[in-house]
Amino acid sequence: MQVPVRHTDWQILRAVARGKSKPVVGTKLRVVQSRETKDGSFLTKLVDMGLLEVVQAKADPFEATYRLTAVGAEAAEYGLCEVDFEVFKKLRAQKS
């Protein structure tokens, strides 16, 4: 199912896309300074959605390195991503 990407998530995906397929450290991906991005859970959410993949895992999401998946590259380009319905339901349940 095609799902629109939130604007803040799209900005993060564009920041990774500008890296020219080089892994990007999580601290550089906090492009919007807000309470939603202060703990790094936005990065794990993007990994769970299949838009980012972890290249080098660390205990702190901000210290790990990330790169785009094929779905993430499409979402960075068009603002839409293809998400499995089961993953979509799981993410919706986490929001509630």
N, C-alpha and C positions, 0 to 999 in steps of 0.2 A: 504494500500500500504506500502511496506517495504522501509524504508528510512535509509541510513547509518547515523550514528551519527558522528558529527564533533569530532576530537580528543580532543579538549579542553572540549567539553561537556561530552565526555566519561570519561575524567579524573575527572570531577565533580561528575558524577554518581558513579564512583568507590569509590570516597571519602565518599559518602553517604553510599554506600554498606558496606564499612569497619566499619561503625557505628553499625552494627549488629541490625538493625531495631530500633535503638534509634534515635530520632529526632536530626538533626544537625543544628547548628546556621549558618546563611548565611555568616557570616564573615569567617568561616572556609572553605567555599566553593570557595573562590577566590584563587584557586590554581595557576592560571596564572595571573601575574600582567601585565595587558595591558590596553590600553584605552577602549577596548570593555567591560572590567569587572569592570571599576571604578565606575559605577553608579548603578549597581545591576540589570540592565535590562536583563542580561543573565539568572538570576534566574526566572524572570517572564516569559521569553521565554520558559524555560524548564517546567514551570508550565502550560503554554498555550499548549505546545505539549503533555501534559499528562504524562511526565516522572517523575516529582516531584509533591508532594502535600504539601500544607502549613498546618502545624500542629498548629502553633500559629502565627497569623498574626500580623504584626506591620506596621507602616507607612513606615519605611525604610526596603527595602528588605533584607539588611544585618543583621537586628535585628530579623527577623522572623526565625522560625524553620521549617525545611523541612524533608521529608522522601520520599523514593522511592515508586512509584506505581508499580503495577505488570508489566506494560509495561516498566517502568524505570529499574526494576530489570533485565528484559530480555536485555534491551539495554546496561546496565552496564556489562552484561556477554558476549554478542555476538557482540556489536557494531552496531546492527541494531535494529530499532524499527518499530512497526506497527502503522501507523498514518492514521487517516481518511482523505480521499482525500480533503474534504472541509477545514479541519484544515491545510493541506499542502498548499492549494491554498492561504489561508489567510496569512500564514507565508511567502510564496514567495512574496506576494504583499507588505508586510511590509518591506522586504529587498530592494525592488526597490525604 
